[in-house]
Amino acid sequence: MEDGDIVELFLSRDESALRHTSEKYGKRLRRLSYGIVRDAQTAEECENDTYVKAWNAIPPHSPKDHLYAFLARITRNVSLNRCRDSSRLKRSVHICELSAEMEQCIPVPDDCQCRLDDMAFADMMNSFLASLTPECRRIFVRSYWYLDSVADISKRFALSESKVKTTLYRCRNKLREHLKKEDHTI
């Protein structure tokens, strides 16, 4: 079933939307969650929580052209919240480390007047990712979106851990320069 058709089911409040979503994206969402929480049962719970949140969020949202991205964002947030709530020390250290690395590149002030508009930020990040080589882009996304460890990334792409660390360091520097070029203060 196509994404637009599934979204229409959500909009018409047809519960079969959940079944179709699970059939089409369940495995991918569970894998995304597992990469963050590192527990199969918790990943399954996060997947189910994603369906509930999607059910509540789709009207008024209508992600017909980007349903998986919409669901993946929900899954990622649910999984990160579950990690914080359960205080998974080993995984939390990794998440905090990644967050600290990105905070050095991306400004996130506490007052609302200084926050970047979501759409402008998304466009800027997309242009940054498009400027990277495919290998760098895959490494960057695996690290900062999927929260894979350096060891996991090095195994996945058959690279040394030092190559992955160096690539991530250079990507963060490129991101910092990209933000400066786009006139965003750091």
Backbone torsions as a table, in degrees:
resi	resn	phi	psi	omega
1	MET	NA	139.5	-179.0
2	GLU	-75.3	154.4	-179.0
3	ASP	-57.5	-43.9	-179.4
4	GLY	-59.1	-38.8	178.5
5	ASP	-67.6	-39.6	178.5
6	ILE	-65.4	-43.1	179.0
7	VAL	-62.6	-38.8	177.3
8	GLU	-61.3	-37.8	176.4
9	LEU	-63.5	-41.8	176.2
10	PHE	-60.4	-46.4	-177.5
11	LEU	-63.7	-33.4	178.4
12	SER	-87.5	5.5	177.8
13	ARG	61.3	36.0	177.7
14	ASP	-89.3	119.3	-175.7
15	GLU	-64.5	-16.1	176.9
16	SER	-66.3	-15.4	175.8
17	ALA	-58.9	-38.1	179.9
18	LEU	-65.6	-42.3	179.2
19	ARG	-64.1	-46.3	-179.8
20	HIS	-64.0	-39.3	177.9
21	THR	-63.6	-44.0	179.6
22	SER	-63.2	-42.4	179.7
23	GLU	-64.0	-40.1	-175.0
24	LYS	-82.4	-40.5	-171.4
25	TYR	-122.0	-4.6	-174.5
26	GLY	-54.4	-46.6	-177.5
27	LYS	-63.6	-43.0	179.9
28	ARG	-66.8	-40.7	179.7
29	LEU	-66.9	-41.0	178.4
30	ARG	-64.0	-41.0	178.9
31	ARG	-65.0	-41.4	177.2
32	LEU	-60.8	-46.5	179.9
33	SER	-64.7	-42.5	-179.8
34	TYR	-60.5	-36.8	178.3
35	GLY	-61.4	-23.9	179.8
36	ILE	-94.9	-48.4	-173.6
37	VAL	-89.5	-21.7	177.9
38	ARG	58.9	35.1	177.3
39	ASP	-148.9	123.7	-174.1
40	ALA	-62.6	-42.9	-179.0
41	GLN	-66.7	-41.9	178.7
42	THR	-66.1	-38.1	177.8
43	ALA	-62.6	-39.8	177.8
44	GLU	-65.7	-40.0	177.0
45	GLU	-63.8	-40.3	178.5
46	CYS	-64.6	-39.2	176.8
47	GLU	-60.5	-45.6	179.3
48	ASN	-64.4	-40.1	176.4
49	ASP	-62.0	-34.2	177.7
50	THR	-61.1	-43.6	-179.4
51	TYR	-63.3	-40.0	178.5
52	VAL	-64.6	-46.1	180.0
53	LYS	-65.3	-37.7	177.2
54	ALA	-65.2	-41.1	179.1
55	TRP	-58.3	-39.9	-179.0
56	ASN	-80.8	-23.3	-173.6
57	ALA	-97.3	-25.0	-173.8
58	ILE	-63.3	-51.1	164.0
59	PRO	-81.6	117.7	21.2
60	PRO	-92.1	-15.8	-180.0
61	HIS	-71.6	151.0	179.1
62	SER	-139.8	76.7	-174.6
63	PRO	-80.2	56.3	-175.2
64	LYS	-62.7	-34.4	-176.4
65	ASP	-94.2	-7.5	-175.5
66	HIS	-147.3	47.5	-176.8
67	LEU	-61.2	-46.1	-178.6
68	TYR	-62.0	-43.6	179.4
69	ALA	-61.1	-40.5	178.0
70	PHE	-60.9	-48.0	-179.7
71	LEU	-68.5	-39.3	-179.4
72	ALA	-64.0	-38.6	178.2
73	ARG	-63.6	-42.8	177.7
74	ILE	-62.9	-46.6	-179.2
75	THR	-59.4	-44.9	-179.5
76	ARG	-61.7	-46.1	-180.0
77	ASN	-65.2	-42.2	178.1
78	VAL	-61.8	-43.4	-178.6
79	SER	-66.4	-42.8	177.9
80	LEU	-63.4	-41.7	177.0
81	ASN	-62.9	-39.3	178.5
82	ARG	-63.7	-39.7	177.4
83	CYS	-62.8	-45.4	179.5
84	ARG	-62.4	-43.1	-177.6
85	ASP	-65.6	-37.8	-176.2
86	SER	-92.6	-2.4	176.4
87	SER	51.6	52.8	176.2
88	ARG	-72.9	97.7	-169.8
89	LEU	-55.4	-51.2	-175.6
90	LYS	-63.4	-46.4	-178.3
91	ARG	-71.9	-36.3	-179.7
92	SER	-63.0	-37.1	177.8
93	VAL	-61.0	-43.2	179.3
94	HIS	-63.2	-44.5	-179.9
95	ILE	-64.4	-43.2	178.9
96	CYS	-63.6	-38.9	178.3
97	GLU	-62.4	-45.7	178.5
98	LEU	-64.8	-40.3	178.7
99	SER	-62.8	-42.2	179.4
100	ALA	-64.0	-38.7	177.8
101	GLU	-62.1	-44.8	-178.3
102	MET	-71.9	-31.1	178.1
103	GLU	-62.4	-27.2	178.0
104	GLN	-71.4	-20.7	-178.5
105	CYS	-100.4	-38.5	-171.4
106	ILE	-113.0	121.0	178.6
107	PRO	-75.0	136.6	176.7
108	VAL	-137.6	77.7	180.0
109	PRO	-67.6	159.4	-176.4
110	ASP	-81.5	-22.0	-178.6
111	ASP	-89.6	143.4	-172.7
112	CYS	-63.6	-31.8	-177.3
113	GLN	-65.0	-26.1	-176.4
114	CYS	-94.4	-7.4	-178.0
115	ARG	-69.6	143.8	176.7
116	LEU	-73.1	142.4	174.1
117	ASP	-64.0	135.5	-176.7
118	ASP	-56.1	-42.9	-178.1
119	MET	-66.8	-42.9	179.7
120	ALA	-64.5	-41.0	179.4
121	PHE	-65.4	-42.3	178.5
122	ALA	-61.2	-43.9	178.0
123	ASP	-61.9	-42.7	-179.4
124	MET	-64.6	-43.7	179.2
125	MET	-66.1	-38.8	178.0
126	ASN	-63.7	-41.3	178.4
127	SER	-67.5	-36.0	176.6
128	PHE	-64.1	-48.3	-179.3
129	LEU	-62.2	-37.1	178.5
130	ALA	-66.4	-25.7	-179.3
131	SER	-78.8	-14.5	-179.5
132	LEU	-82.9	156.2	172.5
133	THR	-68.2	157.7	179.6
134	PRO	-55.6	-40.1	-179.9
135	GLU	-64.6	-46.8	179.5
136	CYS	-63.0	-41.4	179.9
137	ARG	-61.7	-44.7	179.7
138	ARG	-62.6	-43.4	179.7
139	ILE	-63.7	-46.1	-179.4
140	PHE	-60.3	-48.1	-178.6
141	VAL	-66.7	-41.8	179.1
142	ARG	-61.3	-36.9	-178.1
143	SER	-76.8	-49.2	-170.1
144	TYR	-97.9	-14.4	174.8
145	TRP	-102.5	-51.9	-178.3
146	TYR	-85.0	-10.3	178.7
147	LEU	60.8	33.8	175.7
148	ASP	-70.5	146.2	176.7
149	SER	-74.8	164.3	177.3
150	VAL	-59.1	-41.1	179.7
151	ALA	-62.6	-42.6	179.0
152	ASP	-63.9	-42.1	-179.6
153	ILE	-66.0	-42.1	-179.2
154	SER	-63.6	-37.4	176.5
155	LYS	-68.1	-45.7	-177.3
156	ARG	-58.3	-42.2	-174.9
157	PHE	-105.7	8.5	179.2
158	ALA	53.7	51.6	178.4
159	LEU	-123.0	159.4	175.1
160	SER	-74.3	154.9	178.8
161	GLU	-63.1	-35.9	179.3
162	SER	-65.6	-35.4	176.4
163	LYS	-64.0	-42.3	179.4
164	VAL	-64.9	-45.8	179.5
165	LYS	-60.9	-43.3	179.4
166	THR	-64.6	-42.5	178.9
167	THR	-61.8	-44.5	179.6
168	LEU	-64.6	-40.2	178.1
169	TYR	-61.4	-45.8	-179.8
170	ARG	-67.1	-37.6	177.5
171	CYS	-63.2	-42.4	178.2
172	ARG	-62.6	-40.1	177.5
173	ASN	-65.1	-40.5	177.1
174	LYS	-64.1	-39.0	177.9
175	LEU	-63.1	-44.1	178.3
176	ARG	-58.5	-45.5	178.9
177	GLU	-65.9	-38.7	178.9
178	HIS	-62.6	-41.5	178.4
179	LEU	-64.9	-40.3	177.6
180	LYS	-63.8	-43.1	-179.7
181	LYS	-62.9	-33.7	178.8
182	GLU	-83.6	7.5	179.0
183	ASP	65.2	34.9	173.6
184	HIS	-102.5	126.3	-177.8
185	THR	-75.3	145.3	-179.5
186	ILE	-114.6	NA	NA
